[in-house]
Amino acid sequence: MTTANKITLIRILLVPFFITFALWYVREGDEWFRFATVLTFGLASISDGLDGYIARHYNQRSELGAILDPLADKLLLIAAIILLSFESNGHFARIPLWLIIVVLSRDVLLVLGLSVIYYMFGKVKVRPRVAGKIGTVFQMCVVVWILLKWDRWGGLTLFWLEVGAALFTGLSGLLYIWDWIQQLSEHPSSGPTKP
């Protein structure tokens, strides 16, 4: 268990606190809960960069970290996006349904594709794409913008952040599908069987 992996585990453990604080804010309207929500999301986001830095600079890359790190990112962002898609009695702006569909569809396809390739070949090669990283940054910006209530001053900015998140997330999904098609077509088991 490396230091980087411990930080990633802490990030995963922050997700239930983030959800709890956000739900309490929506229910009670107490600004302290919104502050706690923002702080928890901020700590989790900072820890994402910190564990990556430690893993790279102190040679702490591991197979466990390769699984835990993206899982932690997905848990945090999916939790935030789903929470912010519900009616919040005017406490938070709502993330539009079309962005939810793009994000969740891409992630479901990602899990299905990885599962099929792992089942067939026993090993999965995942090549992180720049489009996926940009899409994640846009998604985080959307969440932060809403949590900080900046949408009250810049609703149009929030809209374009949502469009950017949808475009880059969708593009990364298409690129992952392309990679999987390539992996499947290169494997001997994808050719015709001999009688």
Contacts in CASP RR format, 6 or more apart in sequence:
PFRMAT RR
TARGET T0000
AUTHOR 0000-0000-0000
METHOD contacts of the structure
MODEL  1
MTTANKITLIRILLVPFFITFALWYVREGDEWFRFATVLTFGLASISDGL
DGYIARHYNQRSELGAILDPLADKLLLIAAIILLSFESNGHFARIPLWLI
IVVLSRDVLLVLGLSVIYYMFGKVKVRPRVAGKIGTVFQMCVVVWILLKW
DRWGGLTLFWLEVGAALFTGLSGLLYIWDWIQQLSEHPSSGPTKP
1 64 0 8 1.000
2 54 0 8 1.000
2 55 0 8 1.000
2 60 0 8 1.000
2 62 0 8 1.000
2 65 0 8 1.000
3 54 0 8 1.000
3 58 0 8 1.000
3 60 0 8 1.000
4 51 0 8 1.000
4 52 0 8 1.000
4 54 0 8 1.000
4 55 0 8 1.000
4 58 0 8 1.000
4 60 0 8 1.000
4 61 0 8 1.000
4 62 0 8 1.000
4 65 0 8 1.000
5 51 0 8 1.000
5 60 0 8 1.000
5 62 0 8 1.000
5 64 0 8 1.000
5 65 0 8 1.000
5 68 0 8 1.000
7 47 0 8 1.000
7 50 0 8 1.000
7 51 0 8 1.000
7 54 0 8 1.000
8 47 0 8 1.000
8 51 0 8 1.000
8 65 0 8 1.000
8 68 0 8 1.000
8 69 0 8 1.000
8 72 0 8 1.000
9 68 0 8 1.000
10 47 0 8 1.000
11 44 0 8 1.000
11 47 0 8 1.000
11 48 0 8 1.000
11 51 0 8 1.000
11 72 0 8 1.000
11 76 0 8 1.000
12 68 0 8 1.000
12 71 0 8 1.000
12 72 0 8 1.000
12 75 0 8 1.000
14 40 0 8 1.000
14 43 0 8 1.000
14 44 0 8 1.000
14 47 0 8 1.000
14 76 0 8 1.000
15 44 0 8 1.000
15 72 0 8 1.000
15 75 0 8 1.000
15 76 0 8 1.000
15 79 0 8 1.000
17 36 0 8 1.000
17 40 0 8 1.000
18 37 0 8 1.000
18 40 0 8 1.000
18 41 0 8 1.000
18 44 0 8 1.000
18 76 0 8 1.000
18 79 0 8 1.000
18 80 0 8 1.000
19 79 0 8 1.000
19 83 0 8 1.000
21 33 0 8 1.000
21 34 0 8 1.000
21 36 0 8 1.000
21 37 0 8 1.000
21 40 0 8 1.000
22 33 0 8 1.000
22 37 0 8 1.000
22 80 0 8 1.000
22 83 0 8 1.000
22 92 0 8 1.000
23 83 0 8 1.000
24 30 0 8 1.000
24 33 0 8 1.000
25 31 0 8 1.000
25 33 0 8 1.000
25 34 0 8 1.000
25 36 0 8 1.000
25 37 0 8 1.000
25 91 0 8 1.000
26 86 0 8 1.000
26 88 0 8 1.000
26 89 0 8 1.000
26 91 0 8 1.000
26 92 0 8 1.000
29 91 0 8 1.000
34 91 0 8 1.000
34 147 0 8 1.000
37 147 0 8 1.000
38 144 0 8 1.000
38 147 0 8 1.000
38 148 0 8 1.000
41 76 0 8 1.000
41 80 0 8 1.000
41 143 0 8 1.000
41 144 0 8 1.000
41 147 0 8 1.000
44 72 0 8 1.000
44 76 0 8 1.000
45 76 0 8 1.000
45 140 0 8 1.000
48 69 0 8 1.000
48 72 0 8 1.000
48 73 0 8 1.000
51 69 0 8 1.000
52 69 0 8 1.000
54 60 0 8 1.000
55 61 0 8 1.000
55 62 0 8 1.000
55 65 0 8 1.000
55 69 0 8 1.000
73 136 0 8 1.000
74 107 0 8 1.000
77 103 0 8 1.000
77 136 0 8 1.000
77 139 0 8 1.000
77 140 0 8 1.000
77 143 0 8 1.000
78 103 0 8 1.000
78 104 0 8 1.000
78 107 0 8 1.000
80 143 0 8 1.000
81 95 0 8 1.000
81 99 0 8 1.000
81 100 0 8 1.000
81 103 0 8 1.000
81 139 0 8 1.000
81 142 0 8 1.000
81 143 0 8 1.000
82 100 0 8 1.000
84 92 0 8 1.000
84 93 0 8 1.000
84 94 0 8 1.000
84 95 0 8 1.000
84 143 0 8 1.000
84 146 0 8 1.000
85 94 0 8 1.000
85 95 0 8 1.000
85 97 0 8 1.000
85 100 0 8 1.000
86 94 0 8 1.000
87 94 0 8 1.000
88 94 0 8 1.000
92 146 0 8 1.000
92 147 0 8 1.000
92 149 0 8 1.000
93 146 0 8 1.000
93 149 0 8 1.000
93 151 0 8 1.000
93 155 0 8 1.000
93 158 0 8 1.000
95 142 0 8 1.000
95 146 0 8 1.000
95 162 0 8 1.000
96 162 0 8 1.000
98 166 0 8 1.000
99 142 0 8 1.000
99 162 0 8 1.000
99 165 0 8 1.000
99 166 0 8 1.000
102 165 0 8 1.000
102 166 0 8 1.000
102 169 0 8 1.000
102 170 0 8 1.000
103 139 0 8 1.000
103 165 0 8 1.000
103 166 0 8 1.000
103 169 0 8 1.000
106 169 0 8 1.000
106 170 0 8 1.000
106 172 0 8 1.000
106 173 0 8 1.000
106 176 0 8 1.000
109 173 0 8 1.000
109 176 0 8 1.000
109 177 0 8 1.000
110 173 0 8 1.000
110 176 0 8 1.000
113 176 0 8 1.000
113 180 0 8 1.000
114 124 0 8 1.000
114 126 0 8 1.000
116 180 0 8 1.000
117 124 0 8 1.000
117 180 0 8 1.000
117 183 0 8 1.000
117 184 0 8 1.000
118 124 0 8 1.000
120 184 0 8 1.000
120 187 0 8 1.000
120 189 0 8 1.000
121 183 0 8 1.000
121 187 0 8 1.000
121 189 0 8 1.000
125 179 0 8 1.000
125 183 0 8 1.000
126 176 0 8 1.000
126 179 0 8 1.000
127 179 0 8 1.000
129 172 0 8 1.000
129 175 0 8 1.000
129 176 0 8 1.000
131 168 0 8 1.000
131 170 0 8 1.000
131 171 0 8 1.000
131 172 0 8 1.000
131 173 0 8 1.000
131 175 0 8 1.000
132 168 0 8 1.000
132 169 0 8 1.000
132 171 0 8 1.000
132 172 0 8 1.000
132 173 0 8 1.000
132 175 0 8 1.000
134 168 0 8 1.000
135 164 0 8 1.000
135 165 0 8 1.000
135 168 0 8 1.000
135 169 0 8 1.000
135 172 0 8 1.000
136 169 0 8 1.000
138 161 0 8 1.000
138 164 0 8 1.000
138 165 0 8 1.000
138 168 0 8 1.000
138 169 0 8 1.000
139 165 0 8 1.000
139 169 0 8 1.000
141 161 0 8 1.000
141 165 0 8 1.000
142 158 0 8 1.000
142 161 0 8 1.000
142 162 0 8 1.000
142 165 0 8 1.000
145 151 0 8 1.000
145 157 0 8 1.000
145 158 0 8 1.000
145 161 0 8 1.000
146 158 0 8 1.000
150 157 0 8 1.000
150 158 0 8 1.000
151 158 0 8 1.000
184 190 0 8 1.000
END
